[in-house]
Amino acid sequence: MESHTAGQFQLAIIPTLILSDVLAAYLFSTPLRVQTKLALFIAYSAMILQTLSLTTGSLVRDYGTGLSAMARLLSVTQLTWLTDATQFRRNSDGISLAHLPLLKRLYAGVCAMHTVRGVGWNCQVANIPPVRDEPRRTFVFTQLKHVARILFLLDLSRSYMYFNPIFSLTGEEARSISSQGYLLAIVNYITWGAFTYASMALPYHILAAGHVALGFSGSKDWPDLFGEWSDAYTVRRFWGRTWQQMMRRWITTFGKSTCAFLHLKPRSLASSYTQLLVGFLASGVMHTFGGNAMVGRQFAGMSFSYYLAQVVGIIFEDSIIAIAKRIGFSRRTRTSHLIGYIWVWAIWFPLTAPMCIDWALMAGLGTEEVLPFSLVRYGLGLLTETRLATWGLREILSARY
Protein backbone atom coordinates (compact mmCIF):
# COMPACT_ATOMS: atom_id res chain seq x y z
CA MET A 1 0.00 0.00 0.00
CA GLU A 2 1.35 3.42 -0.97
CA SER A 3 2.67 5.53 1.89
CA HIS A 4 0.00 7.77 3.32
CA THR A 5 2.32 10.76 3.47
CA ALA A 6 3.63 10.38 -0.06
CA GLY A 7 3.05 13.58 -2.03
CA GLN A 8 1.67 15.44 0.99
CA PHE A 9 3.19 18.16 3.11
CA GLN A 10 3.50 17.67 6.86
CA LEU A 11 0.93 19.88 8.56
CA ALA A 12 2.14 22.42 11.10
CA ILE A 13 -0.99 22.07 13.22
CA ILE A 14 -0.58 24.73 15.90
CA PRO A 15 0.34 27.72 13.67
CA THR A 16 -2.37 26.75 11.19
CA LEU A 17 -5.07 26.48 13.85
CA ILE A 18 -4.07 29.68 15.65
CA LEU A 19 -4.06 31.77 12.47
CA SER A 20 -7.37 30.40 11.19
CA ASP A 21 -9.02 30.70 14.61
CA VAL A 22 -8.03 34.36 14.99
CA LEU A 23 -9.30 35.13 11.48
CA ALA A 24 -12.57 33.33 12.18
CA ALA A 25 -13.06 35.10 15.53
CA TYR A 26 -12.55 38.49 13.88
CA LEU A 27 -14.90 37.53 11.07
CA PHE A 28 -17.97 36.63 13.13
CA SER A 29 -17.45 38.84 16.21
CA THR A 30 -16.91 42.15 14.40
CA PRO A 31 -19.57 44.17 12.51
CA LEU A 32 -18.24 44.30 8.95
CA ARG A 33 -19.41 45.35 5.51
CA VAL A 34 -20.78 42.45 3.48
CA GLN A 35 -17.98 42.73 0.90
CA THR A 36 -15.30 42.60 3.61
CA LYS A 37 -17.02 39.76 5.40
CA LEU A 38 -17.29 37.76 2.16
CA ALA A 39 -13.61 38.31 1.29
CA LEU A 40 -12.46 37.21 4.76
CA PHE A 41 -14.80 34.23 4.71
CA ILE A 42 -13.39 33.08 1.36
CA ALA A 43 -9.86 33.45 2.75
CA TYR A 44 -10.79 31.44 5.85
CA SER A 45 -12.48 28.73 3.78
CA ALA A 46 -9.41 28.44 1.56
CA MET A 47 -7.19 27.96 4.63
CA ILE A 48 -9.44 25.22 5.99
CA LEU A 49 -9.79 23.40 2.66
CA GLN A 50 -6.03 23.60 2.13
CA THR A 51 -5.58 21.85 5.46
CA LEU A 52 -7.41 18.80 4.09
CA SER A 53 -4.68 18.26 1.48
CA LEU A 54 -1.95 18.08 4.15
CA THR A 55 -1.08 15.40 6.67
CA THR A 56 -0.12 15.08 10.30
CA GLY A 57 1.81 11.90 9.54
CA SER A 58 -0.80 9.70 11.25
CA LEU A 59 -4.01 8.27 9.76
CA VAL A 60 -5.93 8.55 13.01
CA ARG A 61 -4.76 12.13 13.62
CA ASP A 62 -5.48 13.01 9.99
CA TYR A 63 -9.07 11.81 10.39
CA GLY A 64 -9.52 13.80 13.60
CA THR A 65 -7.89 16.90 12.12
CA GLY A 66 -10.04 16.66 8.99
CA LEU A 67 -13.19 16.36 11.13
CA SER A 68 -12.14 19.34 13.23
CA ALA A 69 -11.28 21.44 10.18
CA MET A 70 -14.60 20.79 8.43
CA ALA A 71 -16.52 21.29 11.70
CA ARG A 72 -14.80 24.67 12.06
CA LEU A 73 -15.78 25.66 8.53
CA LEU A 74 -19.42 24.68 9.05
CA SER A 75 -19.48 26.37 12.47
CA VAL A 76 -17.97 29.60 11.16
CA THR A 77 -20.44 29.53 8.25
CA GLN A 78 -23.26 29.46 10.78
CA LEU A 79 -21.71 32.11 13.04
CA THR A 80 -20.95 34.44 10.14
CA TRP A 81 -24.04 34.21 7.97
CA LEU A 82 -26.90 32.66 9.93
CA THR A 83 -26.46 33.92 13.51
CA ASP A 84 -25.69 37.31 15.02
CA ALA A 85 -22.66 36.06 16.92
CA THR A 86 -21.74 39.61 17.94
CA GLN A 87 -24.42 39.21 20.63
CA PHE A 88 -22.84 36.11 22.14
CA ARG A 89 -21.78 36.69 25.73
CA ARG A 90 -20.60 34.76 28.73
CA ASN A 91 -23.19 34.39 31.46
CA SER A 92 -20.56 35.39 34.02
CA ASP A 93 -20.00 38.92 32.73
CA GLY A 94 -22.93 39.59 30.38
CA ILE A 95 -20.81 41.60 27.92
CA SER A 96 -21.49 40.78 24.26
CA LEU A 97 -18.67 40.27 21.78
CA ALA A 98 -19.59 43.46 19.94
CA HIS A 99 -18.83 45.60 23.03
CA LEU A 100 -15.39 44.16 23.81
CA PRO A 101 -12.14 45.83 22.72
CA LEU A 102 -10.38 44.14 19.80
CA LEU A 103 -7.95 41.82 21.61
CA LYS A 104 -10.50 40.72 24.21
CA ARG A 105 -13.07 40.29 21.44
CA LEU A 106 -10.73 38.02 19.46
CA TYR A 107 -9.96 35.95 22.56
CA ALA A 108 -13.64 35.68 23.49
CA GLY A 109 -14.51 34.84 19.89
CA VAL A 110 -12.03 31.96 19.83
CA CYS A 111 -13.46 30.76 23.15
CA ALA A 112 -17.02 30.97 21.80
CA MET A 113 -16.06 29.00 18.70
CA HIS A 114 -14.38 26.24 20.71
CA THR A 115 -17.08 26.12 23.38
CA VAL A 116 -19.08 24.23 20.79
CA ARG A 117 -21.95 23.37 23.13
CA GLY A 118 -22.12 26.95 24.44
CA VAL A 119 -21.66 25.91 28.08
CA GLY A 120 -21.55 29.06 30.21
CA TRP A 121 -22.71 31.26 27.32
CA ASN A 122 -26.09 32.59 26.22
CA CYS A 123 -25.97 30.20 23.23
CA GLN A 124 -25.93 26.89 25.12
CA VAL A 125 -27.46 24.00 23.18
CA ALA A 126 -30.07 21.53 24.42
CA ASN A 127 -29.64 18.05 25.90
CA ILE A 128 -26.35 18.66 27.70
CA PRO A 129 -25.77 16.45 30.74
CA PRO A 130 -26.39 18.32 34.02
CA VAL A 131 -23.44 20.17 35.48
CA ARG A 132 -22.10 19.51 38.96
CA ASP A 133 -20.81 22.27 41.21
CA GLU A 134 -17.99 20.40 42.94
CA PRO A 135 -14.94 21.50 44.91
CA ARG A 136 -11.83 21.76 42.75
CA ARG A 137 -10.05 18.80 44.32
CA THR A 138 -13.08 16.52 44.04
CA PHE A 139 -13.70 17.45 40.41
CA VAL A 140 -10.07 17.00 39.35
CA PHE A 141 -9.88 13.61 41.09
CA THR A 142 -13.10 12.52 39.35
CA GLN A 143 -11.74 13.58 35.96
CA LEU A 144 -8.49 11.70 36.53
CA LYS A 145 -10.48 8.56 37.35
CA HIS A 146 -12.33 9.05 34.06
CA VAL A 147 -8.99 9.38 32.28
CA ALA A 148 -7.74 6.10 33.76
CA ARG A 149 -10.91 4.25 32.79
CA ILE A 150 -10.92 5.69 29.27
CA LEU A 151 -7.26 4.81 28.75
CA PHE A 152 -8.09 1.24 29.68
CA LEU A 153 -11.06 1.23 27.27
CA LEU A 154 -8.89 2.68 24.51
CA ASP A 155 -6.23 0.04 25.13
CA LEU A 156 -8.78 -2.77 25.33
CA SER A 157 -10.52 -1.81 22.09
CA ARG A 158 -7.23 -1.34 20.24
CA SER A 159 -5.99 -4.69 21.56
CA TYR A 160 -9.10 -6.40 20.18
CA MET A 161 -8.36 -4.83 16.79
CA TYR A 162 -4.78 -6.08 17.05
CA PHE A 163 -5.88 -9.67 17.58
CA ASN A 164 -8.76 -9.67 15.10
CA PRO A 165 -7.25 -10.04 11.60
CA ILE A 166 -10.10 -8.21 9.91
CA PHE A 167 -8.82 -4.89 11.26
CA SER A 168 -5.40 -5.50 9.72
CA LEU A 169 -6.66 -6.04 6.16
CA THR A 170 -6.32 -2.87 4.07
CA GLY A 171 -6.79 -1.77 0.48
CA GLU A 172 -8.14 -4.41 -1.87
CA GLU A 173 -7.75 -7.10 0.81
CA ALA A 174 -10.07 -5.28 3.25
CA ARG A 175 -13.29 -7.01 4.30
CA SER A 176 -16.46 -5.72 5.90
CA ILE A 177 -16.82 -5.88 9.68
CA SER A 178 -19.98 -7.91 9.03
CA SER A 179 -18.06 -10.61 7.09
CA GLN A 180 -17.27 -12.57 10.27
CA GLY A 181 -20.90 -13.36 10.97
CA TYR A 182 -23.61 -11.70 13.04
CA LEU A 183 -22.17 -12.12 16.54
CA LEU A 184 -18.68 -10.87 15.71
CA ALA A 185 -20.21 -8.08 13.61
CA ILE A 186 -21.79 -6.79 16.84
CA VAL A 187 -18.52 -7.12 18.74
CA ASN A 188 -16.66 -5.42 15.88
CA TYR A 189 -18.88 -2.37 15.64
CA ILE A 190 -19.07 -1.98 19.44
CA THR A 191 -15.27 -2.17 19.60
CA TRP A 192 -14.93 0.51 16.92
CA GLY A 193 -17.53 2.62 18.69
CA ALA A 194 -15.71 2.22 22.02
CA PHE A 195 -12.46 3.24 20.33
CA THR A 196 -14.15 6.33 18.84
CA TYR A 197 -15.80 7.22 22.15
CA ALA A 198 -12.53 6.89 24.07
CA SER A 199 -10.62 8.92 21.48
CA MET A 200 -13.00 11.84 21.98
CA ALA A 201 -13.57 11.52 25.73
CA LEU A 202 -9.89 11.20 26.69
CA PRO A 203 -8.71 14.70 25.65
CA TYR A 204 -11.92 16.23 27.03
CA HIS A 205 -11.39 14.84 30.53
CA ILE A 206 -7.68 15.70 30.47
CA LEU A 207 -8.51 19.29 29.54
CA ALA A 208 -11.26 19.43 32.17
CA ALA A 209 -8.89 18.28 34.89
CA GLY A 210 -6.13 20.64 33.80
CA HIS A 211 -8.29 23.74 33.40
CA VAL A 212 -10.02 23.34 36.75
CA ALA A 213 -6.81 22.37 38.56
CA LEU A 214 -5.12 25.53 37.29
CA GLY A 215 -8.11 27.73 38.09
CA PHE A 216 -8.90 28.67 34.49
CA SER A 217 -12.50 27.49 34.86
CA GLY A 218 -14.85 25.82 37.31
CA SER A 219 -16.51 22.42 37.38
CA LYS A 220 -19.75 23.95 36.05
CA ASP A 221 -17.98 24.66 32.77
CA TRP A 222 -17.31 20.96 32.14
CA PRO A 223 -20.49 18.85 31.96
CA ASP A 224 -19.95 15.30 30.74
CA LEU A 225 -19.26 15.04 27.03
CA PHE A 226 -21.68 12.15 26.55
CA GLY A 227 -25.15 11.53 27.94
CA GLU A 228 -26.54 8.46 29.67
CA TRP A 229 -26.21 5.19 27.78
CA SER A 230 -29.49 4.07 29.32
CA ASP A 231 -31.20 6.73 27.16
CA ALA A 232 -30.18 4.98 23.95
CA TYR A 233 -33.29 2.83 23.44
CA THR A 234 -34.17 4.55 20.16
CA VAL A 235 -31.92 5.72 17.33
CA ARG A 236 -33.26 9.25 17.81
CA ARG A 237 -32.42 9.27 21.50
CA PHE A 238 -28.98 7.80 20.86
CA TRP A 239 -28.02 10.65 18.52
CA GLY A 240 -29.96 13.36 20.35
CA ARG A 241 -29.12 12.56 23.97
CA THR A 242 -26.47 9.86 24.47
CA TRP A 243 -23.91 10.78 21.83
CA GLN A 244 -21.89 14.00 22.15
CA GLN A 245 -23.70 17.19 21.07
CA MET A 246 -20.68 19.10 19.77
CA MET A 247 -22.26 19.71 16.35
CA ARG A 248 -25.69 20.64 17.65
CA ARG A 249 -25.26 24.43 17.49
CA TRP A 250 -24.62 24.70 13.79
CA ILE A 251 -26.72 21.67 12.82
CA THR A 252 -29.75 23.18 14.57
CA THR A 253 -29.21 26.55 12.89
CA PHE A 254 -28.80 24.99 9.44
CA GLY A 255 -32.01 23.02 9.94
CA LYS A 256 -34.08 25.96 11.18
CA SER A 257 -32.73 28.24 8.45
CA THR A 258 -33.69 25.68 5.80
CA CYS A 259 -37.20 25.42 7.23
CA ALA A 260 -37.53 29.22 7.26
CA PHE A 261 -36.35 29.36 3.63
CA LEU A 262 -38.94 26.74 2.66
CA HIS A 263 -41.63 28.53 4.75
CA LEU A 264 -42.37 25.41 6.77
CA LYS A 265 -44.53 25.82 9.85
CA PRO A 266 -42.50 25.57 13.07
CA ARG A 267 -43.05 22.35 15.06
CA SER A 268 -44.82 20.72 12.10
CA LEU A 269 -43.96 17.21 10.95
CA ALA A 270 -42.45 18.60 7.74
CA SER A 271 -40.30 21.03 9.73
CA SER A 272 -39.17 18.33 12.15
CA TYR A 273 -38.06 15.88 9.47
CA THR A 274 -36.51 18.60 7.33
CA GLN A 275 -34.35 19.62 10.28
CA LEU A 276 -33.50 15.96 10.86
CA LEU A 277 -32.46 15.50 7.21
CA VAL A 278 -30.42 18.72 7.08
CA GLY A 279 -28.71 17.82 10.35
CA PHE A 280 -27.51 14.43 9.14
CA LEU A 281 -26.59 15.86 5.73
CA ALA A 282 -24.37 18.41 7.49
CA SER A 283 -22.91 15.70 9.72
CA GLY A 284 -22.24 13.58 6.65
CA VAL A 285 -20.44 16.47 4.94
CA MET A 286 -18.27 17.02 8.03
CA HIS A 287 -17.31 13.37 8.42
CA THR A 288 -16.97 12.24 4.81
CA PHE A 289 -15.57 15.40 3.20
CA GLY A 290 -13.56 16.37 6.27
CA GLY A 291 -12.21 13.33 8.08
CA ASN A 292 -12.42 10.87 5.18
CA ALA A 293 -10.99 13.33 2.66
CA MET A 294 -7.95 14.16 4.79
CA VAL A 295 -7.14 10.47 5.16
CA GLY A 296 -7.27 10.21 1.36
CA ARG A 297 -9.20 11.92 -1.40
CA GLN A 298 -10.35 8.54 -2.70
CA PHE A 299 -12.28 8.04 0.55
CA ALA A 300 -14.21 11.32 0.40
CA GLY A 301 -17.94 10.66 0.58
CA MET A 302 -17.55 6.90 1.01
CA SER A 303 -19.55 6.70 4.25
CA PHE A 304 -22.15 9.34 3.37
CA SER A 305 -24.89 6.72 3.04
CA TYR A 306 -24.50 5.95 6.76
CA TYR A 307 -25.71 9.41 7.76
CA LEU A 308 -28.64 9.32 5.35
CA ALA A 309 -29.54 5.89 6.71
CA GLN A 310 -29.92 7.34 10.22
CA VAL A 311 -32.71 9.58 8.93
CA VAL A 312 -34.50 6.55 7.49
CA GLY A 313 -34.08 4.65 10.75
CA ILE A 314 -35.46 7.47 12.88
CA ILE A 315 -38.47 7.98 10.60
CA PHE A 316 -39.13 4.22 10.68
CA GLU A 317 -38.99 3.98 14.47
CA ASP A 318 -41.09 7.15 14.84
CA SER A 319 -43.73 5.47 12.70
CA ILE A 320 -43.66 2.28 14.77
CA ILE A 321 -43.91 4.28 18.01
CA ALA A 322 -46.85 6.28 16.61
CA ILE A 323 -48.67 3.07 15.61
CA ALA A 324 -48.01 1.56 19.04
CA LYS A 325 -49.51 4.62 20.74
CA ARG A 326 -52.62 4.45 18.57
CA ILE A 327 -53.31 0.85 19.58
CA GLY A 328 -52.85 1.60 23.25
CA PHE A 329 -49.16 1.11 24.01
CA SER A 330 -48.40 4.66 25.13
CA ARG A 331 -46.52 4.02 28.39
CA ARG A 332 -42.78 3.54 28.58
CA THR A 333 -42.05 0.33 30.43
CA ARG A 334 -39.04 -1.89 31.05
CA THR A 335 -40.29 -4.16 28.30
CA SER A 336 -40.57 -1.32 25.78
CA HIS A 337 -37.07 -0.14 26.72
CA LEU A 338 -35.73 -3.69 26.32
CA ILE A 339 -37.30 -3.92 22.87
CA GLY A 340 -35.76 -0.55 22.08
CA TYR A 341 -32.28 -1.61 23.15
CA ILE A 342 -32.55 -4.75 21.00
CA TRP A 343 -33.68 -2.64 18.03
CA VAL A 344 -30.87 -0.11 18.38
CA TRP A 345 -27.93 -2.31 19.37
CA ALA A 346 -28.75 -5.74 17.93
CA ILE A 347 -30.55 -4.74 14.71
CA TRP A 348 -30.01 -1.15 13.59
CA PHE A 349 -26.31 -0.59 14.23
CA PRO A 350 -25.21 -4.06 13.04
CA LEU A 351 -27.12 -3.25 9.84
CA THR A 352 -25.72 0.24 9.24
CA ALA A 353 -22.35 0.39 11.04
CA PRO A 354 -20.45 -1.25 8.13
CA MET A 355 -21.36 1.79 5.99
CA CYS A 356 -19.42 3.93 8.48
CA ILE A 357 -16.53 1.63 9.36
CA ASP A 358 -15.60 -0.44 6.29
CA TRP A 359 -13.94 2.43 4.44
CA ALA A 360 -11.76 3.13 7.51
CA LEU A 361 -10.48 -0.45 7.54
CA MET A 362 -9.73 -0.17 3.83
CA ALA A 363 -7.78 3.04 4.54
CA GLY A 364 -5.77 1.38 7.32
CA LEU A 365 -7.15 3.15 10.40
CA GLY A 366 -7.64 -0.21 12.10
CA THR A 367 -3.91 -0.94 12.06
CA GLU A 368 -2.55 2.18 13.73
CA GLU A 369 -1.46 2.21 17.35
CA VAL A 370 -2.60 5.23 19.36
CA LEU A 371 -0.89 4.52 22.68
CA PRO A 372 2.86 4.14 23.22
CA PHE A 373 2.35 1.03 25.32
CA SER A 374 -0.40 -1.60 25.69
CA LEU A 375 -0.94 -2.61 29.28
CA VAL A 376 -3.67 -5.03 28.18
CA ARG A 377 -1.42 -6.94 25.78
CA TYR A 378 1.49 -6.85 28.17
CA GLY A 379 -0.69 -8.17 30.98
CA LEU A 380 -1.99 -11.00 28.83
CA GLY A 381 1.56 -11.90 27.93
CA LEU A 382 0.50 -12.46 24.35
CA LEU A 383 2.31 -9.73 22.49
CA THR A 384 5.91 -10.86 23.00
CA GLU A 385 5.96 -13.96 25.17
CA THR A 386 3.37 -16.45 23.87
CA ARG A 387 3.16 -16.47 20.10
CA LEU A 388 1.07 -19.64 20.10
CA ALA A 389 -1.60 -17.94 22.20
CA THR A 390 -1.54 -14.92 19.90
CA TRP A 391 -1.99 -17.20 16.89
CA GLY A 392 -4.82 -19.07 18.63
CA LEU A 393 -6.71 -15.92 19.53
CA ARG A 394 -6.40 -14.60 16.00
CA GLU A 395 -7.67 -17.89 14.60
CA ILE A 396 -10.71 -17.73 16.91
CA LEU A 397 -11.46 -14.17 15.80
CA SER A 398 -11.04 -15.17 12.15
CA ALA A 399 -13.96 -17.60 12.29
CA ARG A 400 -17.56 -16.76 11.43
CA TYR A 401 -20.19 -16.72 14.18
C-alpha positions in Angstrom: 0.0 0.0 0.0 1.3 3.4 -1.0 2.7 5.5 1.9 0.0 7.8 3.3 2.3 10.8 3.5 3.6 10.4 -0.1 3.0 13.6 -2.0 1.7 15.4 1.0 3.2 18.2 3.1 3.5 17.7 6.9 0.9 19.9 8.6 2.1 22.4 11.1 -1.0 22.1 13.2 -0.6 24.7 15.9 0.3 27.7 13.7 -2.4 26.8 11.2 -5.1 26.5 13.9 -4.1 29.7 15.7 -4.1 31.8 12.5 -7.4 30.4 11.2 -9.0 30.7 14.6 -8.0 34.4 15.0 -9.3 35.1 11.5 -12.6 33.3 12.2 -13.1 35.1 15.5 -12.6 38.5 13.9 -14.9 37.5 11.1 -18.0 36.6 13.1 -17.5 38.8 16.2 -16.9 42.1 14.4 -19.6 44.2 12.5 -18.2 44.3 8.9 -19.4 45.3 5.5 -20.8 42.4 3.5 -18.0 42.7 0.9 -15.3 42.6 3.6 -17.0 39.8 5.4 -17.3 37.8 2.2 -13.6 38.3 1.3 -12.5 37.2 4.8 -14.8 34.2 4.7 -13.4 33.1 1.4 -9.9 33.4 2.7 -10.8 31.4 5.9 -12.5 28.7 3.8 -9.4 28.4 1.6 -7.2 28.0 4.6 -9.4 25.2 6.0 -9.8 23.4 2.7 -6.0 23.6 2.1 -5.6 21.9 5.5 -7.4 18.8 4.1 -4.7 18.3 1.5 -2.0 18.1 4.1 -1.1 15.4 6.7 -0.1 15.1 10.3 1.8 11.9 9.5 -0.8 9.7 11.3 -4.0 8.3 9.8 -5.9 8.6 13.0 -4.8 12.1 13.6 -5.5 13.0 10.0 -9.1 11.8 10.4 -9.5 13.8 13.6 -7.9 16.9 12.1 -10.0 16.7 9.0 -13.2 16.4 11.1 -12.1 19.3 13.2 -11.3 21.4 10.2 -14.6 20.8 8.4 -16.5 21.3 11.7 -14.8 24.7 12.1 -15.8 25.7 8.5 -19.4 24.7 9.1 -19.5 26.4 12.5 -18.0 29.6 11.2 -20.4 29.5 8.3 -23.3 29.5 10.8 -21.7 32.1 13.0 -20.9 34.4 10.1 -24.0 34.2 8.0 -26.9 32.7 9.9 -26.5 33.9 13.5 -25.7 37.3 15.0 -22.7 36.1 16.9 -21.7 39.6 17.9 -24.4 39.2 20.6 -22.8 36.1 22.1 -21.8 36.7 25.7 -20.6 34.8 28.7 -23.2 34.4 31.5 -20.6 35.4 34.0 -20.0 38.9 32.7 -22.9 39.6 30.4 -20.8 41.6 27.9 -21.5 40.8 24.3 -18.7 40.3 21.8 -19.6 43.5 19.9 -18.8 45.6 23.0 -15.4 44.2 23.8 -12.1 45.8 22.7 -10.4 44.1 19.8 -7.9 41.8 21.6 -10.5 40.7 24.2 -13.1 40.3 21.4 -10.7 38.0 19.5 -10.0 35.9 22.6 -13.6 35.7 23.5 -14.5 34.8 19.9 -12.0 32.0 19.8 -13.5 30.8 23.2 -17.0 31.0 21.8 -16.1 29.0 18.7 -14.4 26.2 20.7 -17.1 26.1 23.4 -19.1 24.2 20.8 -22.0 23.4 23.1 -22.1 26.9 24.4 -21.7 25.9 28.1 -21.5 29.1 30.2 -22.7 31.3 27.3 -26.1 32.6 26.2 -26.0 30.2 23.2 -25.9 26.9 25.1 -27.5 24.0 23.2 -30.1 21.5 24.4 -29.6 18.1 25.9 -26.4 18.7 27.7 -25.8 16.4 30.7 -26.4 18.3 34.0 -23.4 20.2 35.5 -22.1 19.5 39.0 -20.8 22.3 41.2 -18.0 20.4 42.9 -14.9 21.5 44.9 -11.8 21.8 42.7 -10.0 18.8 44.3 -13.1 16.5 44.0 -13.7 17.5 40.4 -10.1 17.0 39.4 -9.9 13.6 41.1 -13.1 12.5 39.3 -11.7 13.6 36.0 -8.5 11.7 36.5 -10.5 8.6 37.3 -12.3 9.0 34.1 -9.0 9.4 32.3 -7.7 6.1 33.8 -10.9 4.3 32.8 -10.9 5.7 29.3 -7.3 4.8 28.8 -8.1 1.2 29.7 -11.1 1.2 27.3 -8.9 2.7 24.5 -6.2 0.0 25.1 -8.8 -2.8 25.3 -10.5 -1.8 22.1 -7.2 -1.3 20.2 -6.0 -4.7 21.6 -9.1 -6.4 20.2 -8.4 -4.8 16.8 -4.8 -6.1 17.0 -5.9 -9.7 17.6 -8.8 -9.7 15.1 -7.2 -10.0 11.6 -10.1 -8.2 9.9 -8.8 -4.9 11.3 -5.4 -5.5 9.7 -6.7 -6.0 6.2 -6.3 -2.9 4.1 -6.8 -1.8 0.5 -8.1 -4.4 -1.9 -7.8 -7.1 0.8 -10.1 -5.3 3.3 -13.3 -7.0 4.3 -16.5 -5.7 5.9 -16.8 -5.9 9.7 -20.0 -7.9 9.0 -18.1 -10.6 7.1 -17.3 -12.6 10.3 -20.9 -13.4 11.0 -23.6 -11.7 13.0 -22.2 -12.1 16.5 -18.7 -10.9 15.7 -20.2 -8.1 13.6 -21.8 -6.8 16.8 -18.5 -7.1 18.7 -16.7 -5.4 15.9 -18.9 -2.4 15.6 -19.1 -2.0 19.4 -15.3 -2.2 19.6 -14.9 0.5 16.9 -17.5 2.6 18.7 -15.7 2.2 22.0 -12.5 3.2 20.3 -14.2 6.3 18.8 -15.8 7.2 22.1 -12.5 6.9 24.1 -10.6 8.9 21.5 -13.0 11.8 22.0 -13.6 11.5 25.7 -9.9 11.2 26.7 -8.7 14.7 25.6 -11.9 16.2 27.0 -11.4 14.8 30.5 -7.7 15.7 30.5 -8.5 19.3 29.5 -11.3 19.4 32.2 -8.9 18.3 34.9 -6.1 20.6 33.8 -8.3 23.7 33.4 -10.0 23.3 36.7 -6.8 22.4 38.6 -5.1 25.5 37.3 -8.1 27.7 38.1 -8.9 28.7 34.5 -12.5 27.5 34.9 -14.9 25.8 37.3 -16.5 22.4 37.4 -19.8 23.9 36.0 -18.0 24.7 32.8 -17.3 21.0 32.1 -20.5 18.8 32.0 -19.9 15.3 30.7 -19.3 15.0 27.0 -21.7 12.1 26.5 -25.1 11.5 27.9 -26.5 8.5 29.7 -26.2 5.2 27.8 -29.5 4.1 29.3 -31.2 6.7 27.2 -30.2 5.0 23.9 -33.3 2.8 23.4 -34.2 4.5 20.2 -31.9 5.7 17.3 -33.3 9.3 17.8 -32.4 9.3 21.5 -29.0 7.8 20.9 -28.0 10.6 18.5 -30.0 13.4 20.3 -29.1 12.6 24.0 -26.5 9.9 24.5 -23.9 10.8 21.8 -21.9 14.0 22.2 -23.7 17.2 21.1 -20.7 19.1 19.8 -22.3 19.7 16.4 -25.7 20.6 17.6 -25.3 24.4 17.5 -24.6 24.7 13.8 -26.7 21.7 12.8 -29.8 23.2 14.6 -29.2 26.5 12.9 -28.8 25.0 9.4 -32.0 23.0 9.9 -34.1 26.0 11.2 -32.7 28.2 8.5 -33.7 25.7 5.8 -37.2 25.4 7.2 -37.5 29.2 7.3 -36.4 29.4 3.6 -38.9 26.7 2.7 -41.6 28.5 4.7 -42.4 25.4 6.8 -44.5 25.8 9.8 -42.5 25.6 13.1 -43.1 22.4 15.1 -44.8 20.7 12.1 -44.0 17.2 11.0 -42.5 18.6 7.7 -40.3 21.0 9.7 -39.2 18.3 12.2 -38.1 15.9 9.5 -36.5 18.6 7.3 -34.3 19.6 10.3 -33.5 16.0 10.9 -32.5 15.5 7.2 -30.4 18.7 7.1 -28.7 17.8 10.4 -27.5 14.4 9.1 -26.6 15.9 5.7 -24.4 18.4 7.5 -22.9 15.7 9.7 -22.2 13.6 6.6 -20.4 16.5 4.9 -18.3 17.0 8.0 -17.3 13.4 8.4 -17.0 12.2 4.8 -15.6 15.4 3.2 -13.6 16.4 6.3 -12.2 13.3 8.1 -12.4 10.9 5.2 -11.0 13.3 2.7 -8.0 14.2 4.8 -7.1 10.5 5.2 -7.3 10.2 1.4 -9.2 11.9 -1.4 -10.3 8.5 -2.7 -12.3 8.0 0.6 -14.2 11.3 0.4 -17.9 10.7 0.6 -17.5 6.9 1.0 -19.5 6.7 4.3 -22.2 9.3 3.4 -24.9 6.7 3.0 -24.5 6.0 6.8 -25.7 9.4 7.8 -28.6 9.3 5.4 -29.5 5.9 6.7 -29.9 7.3 10.2 -32.7 9.6 8.9 -34.5 6.5 7.5 -34.1 4.6 10.8 -35.5 7.5 12.9 -38.5 8.0 10.6 -39.1 4.2 10.7 -39.0 4.0 14.5 -41.1 7.2 14.8 -43.7 5.5 12.7 -43.7 2.3 14.8 -43.9 4.3 18.0 -46.8 6.3 16.6 -48.7 3.1 15.6 -48.0 1.6 19.0 -49.5 4.6 20.7 -52.6 4.4 18.6 -53.3 0.9 19.6 -52.9 1.6 23.3 -49.2 1.1 24.0 -48.4 4.7 25.1 -46.5 4.0 28.4 -42.8 3.5 28.6 -42.1 0.3 30.4 -39.0 -1.9 31.1 -40.3 -4.2 28.3 -40.6 -1.3 25.8 -37.1 -0.1 26.7 -35.7 -3.7 26.3 -37.3 -3.9 22.9 -35.8 -0.6 22.1 -32.3 -1.6 23.2 -32.5 -4.8 21.0 -33.7 -2.6 18.0 -30.9 -0.1 18.4 -27.9 -2.3 19.4 -28.8 -5.7 17.9 -30.5 -4.7 14.7 -30.0 -1.2 13.6 -26.3 -0.6 14.2 -25.2 -4.1 13.0 -27.1 -3.2 9.8 -25.7 0.2 9.2 -22.3 0.4 11.0 -20.5 -1.2 8.1 -21.4 1.8 6.0 -19.4 3.9 8.5 -16.5 1.6 9.4 -15.6 -0.4 6.3 -13.9 2.4 4.4 -11.8 3.1 7.5 -10.5 -0.5 7.5 -9.7 -0.2 3.8 -7.8 3.0 4.5 -5.8 1.4 7.3 -7.2 3.2 10.4 -7.6 -0.2 12.1 -3.9 -0.9 12.1 -2.6 2.2 13.7 -1.5 2.2 17.3 -2.6 5.2 19.4 -0.9 4.5 22.7 2.9 4.1 23.2 2.4 1.0 25.3 -0.4 -1.6 25.7 -0.9 -2.6 29.3 -3.7 -5.0 28.2 -1.4 -6.9 25.8 1.5 -6.8 28.2 -0.7 -8.2 31.0 -2.0 -11.0 28.8 1.6 -11.9 27.9 0.5 -12.5 24.3 2.3 -9.7 22.5 5.9 -10.9 23.0 6.0 -14.0 25.2 3.4 -16.5 23.9 3.2 -16.5 20.1 1.1 -19.6 20.1 -1.6 -17.9 22.2 -1.5 -14.9 19.9 -2.0 -17.2 16.9 -4.8 -19.1 18.6 -6.7 -15.9 19.5 -6.4 -14.6 16.0 -7.7 -17.9 14.6 -10.7 -17.7 16.9 -11.5 -14.2 15.8 -11.0 -15.2 12.1 -14.0 -17.6 12.3 -17.6 -16.8 11.4 -20.2 -16.7 14.2 
